[in-house]
């Protein structure tokens, strides 16, 4: 339900576009990305059952962006999220009902989340995890590359053998960032501004057994996906700006 709700609500707040690295075996002279946008004739990338999706974390709204993108691609992930969300009325009930996984960081129960995630993967579910485990400290709407990853992602991948799909997202900080007042203002004005939101999926990878090396590889892959998402988002904003200024084909239509 959360994925479907995110997919239904997000178009009112922003314009989501999705790209992906080419599938393995794609000819070198083909396009480097696959577009999955409303009305696009291009094939959409897929996320295989039993995969771990590792995403960068930039704002309180980016889980909605990521869930909406994965919903469009046919994936309904189990999300690992901070246990504090389960104390929020209604949201906590939905999280429990849908089998999402609470992460009790800094407690003796912290390892329970990885056990639950391994069970979900064994059952063929897609698991969404944020390798950074926290939001950046930056308060303006600017983008930052992913911060250091915790070891949980690498340990989960090693324990299960599941492939890791790097996911980079850019633009959600234009929905919510900064202090409480600024975030509320961002949400209130988003339906008018409808900022561009971009999600990019990297090629699935299998991480090595060494935890430190696996963590570094995962961080590198998610950073590359985030960089691709940022480039696409910037290009789309530039194109939209040219159109609004009367330089694009839309501006010349009667």
Beta strands, then each sheet from edge to edge (+ up, - down):
strand 1: 14-21
strand 2: 33-35
strand 3: 52-55
strand 4: 78-82
strand 5: 101-103
strand 6: 127-130
strand 7: 164-170
strand 8: 195-201
sheet 1: 2+ 1- 8- 7+ 3+ 6+ 4+ 5+
end
